Amino acid sequence: MKACPLLSAVVLTRNEERNIRRCLQSLAFADKIIVVDAESTDATRSIAEAMGAKVIVHPWQGGGPQADFAINHATYAETCLLYERALMCYYCNDTCPEKS
């Protein structure tokens, strides 16, 4: 059986303490979670760090540039990108049984 590739999940945030827990919980299958935070003034960063995410603070420069910055910090070649209010419903399927 072919081994599954390692997956980085990258999340863009700003002042999302109300949503970040659920978002990160939905990414529990990822091998590495990276939060790129646009200078939140609430508890977003501390919550993400407490949940084991790597947090990088980067001033907001617009959706495209922020996403590019985030993806460039992904650890693995396989990467999914989410905004903080998104929940990942699934990623792996029958081709990757050890992650499902």
N, C-alpha and C positions, 0 to 999 in steps of 0.2 A: 504494500500500500504506500502511496506517495505521502510524504510528510507534509503537513500544512505549513504554509509560510507564516512567519511571525508577523503580527499586526500591530501597528501604531495607531492609536486613536488620538486625534487632535481636536481640541475643543476651543472655540473662541468665546471669550466672556467679557462682560463689563457689568458690574453691579447686579449679579444674578444669584445672590445668596439664597433666594427662594426656590431656584430651579436647579442649581448645580448638583445637589445630592442625587436627585432622580436621574439626571443626565449621566453622571458618572456611574451610578449603579447599573444603568442600561449598557454600559461599556465594560462590564466585568470580564467578559470573554477576551478582551484585548490584552496583548502581551505588555504593552506600555501605553500609559495615558499621559498626554501632555496638554496642559491648559495654557493657552496664550491669553493673558489677561490684559485688557486695555485700561490699566490704572484704576481698578475698582476702588471705591471708597467705602465699601461695605465688607462683609466677611467672606466674600467669594473665594479669595486666595487661601485664607486659612482653612476653610472647609475643604477645598480641593487638596491641599497639602495633607490634611488629616486623613483624607481618603486614599492617600498614596499616589496622587498624581504629581508629576513634575510640573511646576508652575514657572512660567516665564512671563515677566511683565514687559509689555511693549505698547507704546502709545498708539492709539487708533489712527490708522492712515487710510481708512476706507476698506470695504469688504474684500476686494481683490488683493490689494497689497497686504492686508492682514492675513488672509488665507495663504498667500505665497510665503510670507514670513513663517507662519506656523508649519506649513508642509516642509519647509527647509530644515526645520528642527525635529522632524519625525525621525525616530530611531531606526525603523525598518522600512524596506521598500514598499511593502503593502501598507497603505495608509487610508484611514477614513477620516473625513473632516466633518465636524458638526458645529452648529451654533448652539449656545448654551440651553436653549429651550427645546432643542430636539432630543428625542429619545431614540436610541437604536433598538429596533424591534428584533432584528436578526442580522447575522452576517454569515455564519458558517452553516452549511447544509450537509447533505450526505457525503460530500467529497472531503469533509473534515470532521469525522465523527468524534475525535478526541476533544474537540472544542465545543461540541453541541451538548 
